């Protein structure tokens, strides 16, 4: 598990018009510190999606463990310290320890090639 800072990018407005053509939406970006980054298995990362479509490709996934209250949504992009850009794959989940009350937020990110 690696600890680092990440950049979160949130798009504003629609990404496509009513015909499906790509738009250039506005966006805002901010940094989140003290994020733990762990690898994710290929089956969790969505490799079945590639296989089900009879495509060749690679899906890579990671899990982010962020401080409680971190502002990340399922349609955000995340840039890691190495410059790679990832999509948030599902709505993040907050958790708290039963006895300590401390907690955090977990987000799954992925990127696909091919």
C-alpha positions as CSV (number, residue, x, y, z in Angstrom):
1,X,0.0,0.0,0.0
2,X,1.4,3.4,-1.1
3,X,0.5,6.7,0.5
4,X,0.4,9.8,-1.7
5,X,-1.5,12.9,-2.7
6,X,-3.9,12.7,-5.6
7,X,-5.6,15.3,-7.9
8,X,-9.4,15.0,-8.3
9,X,-11.0,16.6,-11.4
10,X,-14.7,17.2,-11.6
11,X,-16.4,18.0,-14.8
12,X,-19.2,20.6,-14.9
13,X,-21.9,20.5,-17.4
14,X,-22.7,17.7,-19.9
15,X,-19.9,15.7,-21.5
16,X,-22.0,15.1,-24.7
17,X,-24.7,16.9,-26.6
18,X,-28.1,15.5,-27.4
19,X,-26.6,13.7,-30.4
20,X,-23.8,12.0,-28.4
21,X,-21.1,14.3,-29.8
22,X,-18.3,15.1,-27.3
23,X,-18.4,18.5,-25.7
24,X,-15.5,20.2,-23.9
25,X,-17.0,20.7,-20.4
26,X,-15.6,22.9,-17.8
27,X,-13.9,21.4,-14.8
28,X,-12.4,22.0,-11.4
29,X,-9.4,20.3,-9.8
30,X,-8.2,20.0,-6.2
31,X,-5.7,17.9,-4.3
32,X,-6.4,15.3,-1.6
33,X,-3.5,14.4,0.7
34,X,-2.8,11.3,2.8
35,X,-4.4,8.9,0.4
36,X,-3.5,5.2,0.7
37,X,-3.5,3.4,-2.7
38,X,-3.8,-0.4,-3.0
39,X,-3.9,-2.7,-6.1
40,X,-7.1,-4.4,-7.1
41,X,-7.6,-7.8,-8.7
42,X,-8.3,-7.9,-12.4
43,X,-11.8,-9.4,-11.9
44,X,-12.8,-6.6,-9.6
45,X,-11.4,-4.0,-11.9
46,X,-13.7,-4.9,-14.8
47,X,-11.8,-7.3,-16.9
48,X,-15.0,-9.3,-17.4
49,X,-16.4,-6.2,-19.2
50,X,-13.5,-6.5,-21.7
51,X,-13.9,-10.3,-22.1
52,X,-17.7,-10.1,-22.5
53,X,-17.4,-7.8,-25.4
54,X,-14.8,-10.1,-27.1
55,X,-12.2,-7.4,-27.0
56,X,-8.5,-7.4,-26.4
57,X,-7.5,-5.0,-23.7
58,X,-6.3,-4.5,-20.2
59,X,-8.2,-3.1,-17.3
60,X,-6.2,-2.0,-14.2
61,X,-7.8,-1.1,-10.9
62,X,-6.8,0.4,-7.6
63,X,-8.6,1.2,-4.4
64,X,-8.1,4.6,-2.7
65,X,-8.4,4.9,1.0
66,X,-9.0,8.6,1.7
67,X,-9.6,10.7,4.8
68,X,-13.3,10.8,6.0
69,X,-15.3,13.5,4.3
70,X,-13.1,13.5,1.1
71,X,-15.1,15.0,-1.8
72,X,-14.9,12.3,-4.6
73,X,-17.9,11.3,-6.7
74,X,-18.4,8.4,-9.2
75,X,-18.0,10.6,-12.2
76,X,-14.7,12.2,-11.2
77,X,-11.3,11.6,-12.7
78,X,-8.2,11.0,-10.4
79,X,-4.6,11.8,-11.3
80,X,-2.0,9.9,-9.3
81,X,1.5,11.2,-8.5
82,X,2.9,9.3,-11.5
83,X,0.7,11.3,-13.9
84,X,-1.7,8.5,-14.8
85,X,-5.4,9.4,-15.1
86,X,-8.1,7.1,-13.7
87,X,-11.9,7.1,-13.7
88,X,-13.8,6.6,-10.4
89,X,-15.5,3.3,-11.1
90,X,-18.4,3.4,-8.6
91,X,-19.8,5.6,-5.9
92,X,-17.3,6.0,-3.1
93,X,-18.2,4.6,0.4
94,X,-17.6,6.1,3.8
95,X,-16.9,3.9,6.8
96,X,-16.4,4.3,10.5
97,X,-14.9,2.1,13.1
98,X,-17.5,0.9,15.5
99,X,-15.6,1.6,18.7
100,X,-13.1,4.3,17.7
101,X,-15.5,6.4,15.6
102,X,-12.6,7.0,13.2
103,X,-13.1,6.2,9.6
104,X,-12.4,7.1,6.0
105,X,-13.6,6.9,2.5
106,X,-13.0,4.2,0.0
107,X,-13.1,4.7,-3.8
108,X,-12.4,2.3,-6.6
109,X,-10.6,3.7,-9.6
110,X,-9.8,2.0,-13.0
111,X,-8.4,2.6,-16.4
112,X,-8.6,0.6,-19.5
113,X,-6.4,0.2,-22.5
114,X,-7.1,-1.5,-25.8
